[in-house]
């Protein structure tokens, strides 16, 4: 179940692309169908590359630590990369 959680976007993309391929190719192959499938694959892969979780940087850690405890309220948001 953990693998489904970690790769749900990739699994969904493959499912959506497969459904699109089935819909386009059930009447036979035409060059425009191939172009649509290539564009859809590029859009799905590009979306995954833009939206995938990545490890954050620690560049702003010193600034955060200097502001913490200065008598001001600090909103701390922690996010998991998965």
C-alpha positions in Angstrom: 0.0 0.0 0.0 2.9 2.3 0.7 4.1 2.1 -3.0 0.6 3.3 -4.1 0.9 6.2 -1.8 4.3 7.2 -2.9 3.7 6.9 -6.6 0.0 7.7 -6.9 0.6 10.6 -9.3 2.6 8.4 -11.7 0.1 5.6 -11.5 -2.7 8.0 -12.2 -0.8 9.5 -15.1 -0.3 6.1 -16.7 -4.0 5.2 -16.2 -5.1 8.5 -17.7 -2.7 8.1 -20.7 -3.9 4.5 -21.2 -7.5 5.5 -21.1 -6.8 8.3 -23.7 -4.9 5.8 -25.9 -7.8 3.3 -25.7 -10.3 6.0 -26.7 -8.2 7.4 -29.6 -7.0 4.0 -31.0 -10.2 2.0 -30.9 -11.2 3.2 -34.4 -7.7 2.6 -35.8 -4.5 4.5 -35.8 -4.2 7.9 -37.5 -1.2 10.2 -37.3 -3.1 12.8 -35.4 -3.8 10.2 -32.7 -0.1 9.6 -32.3 0.5 13.3 -32.0 -2.1 13.7 -29.4 -0.7 10.7 -27.4 2.8 12.2 -27.6 1.6 15.6 -26.4 -0.4 14.0 -23.6 2.6 12.0 -22.5 4.8 15.1 -22.6 2.3 17.1 -20.5 1.9 14.3 -17.9 5.7 13.8 -17.6 6.2 17.6 -17.4 3.5 17.9 -14.8 5.1 15.2 -12.7 8.6 16.8 -13.0 7.1 20.1 -11.8 4.9 18.8 -9.0 7.0 15.9 -7.6 8.1 16.2 -4.0 11.7 17.2 -3.5 13.9 17.7 -0.5 13.9 21.3 0.7 17.0 23.4 1.2 18.3 24.6 4.5 19.4 28.0 3.2 16.8 29.9 5.2 17.4 27.9 8.4 19.7 30.6 10.0 17.2 33.3 9.3 14.4 31.2 10.8 16.3 30.5 13.9 17.1 34.1 14.4 13.5 35.1 14.2 12.3 32.3 16.5 11.9 33.4 20.0 12.1 37.1 19.4 8.7 37.7 21.0 6.8 37.4 17.8 4.4 34.7 16.7 5.8 32.4 14.1 3.7 30.1 11.9 5.6 26.9 11.4 4.4 24.6 8.6 6.1 21.3 8.2 5.6 19.2 5.1 6.6 15.7 4.3 8.1 15.1 0.8 5.6 12.2 0.4 
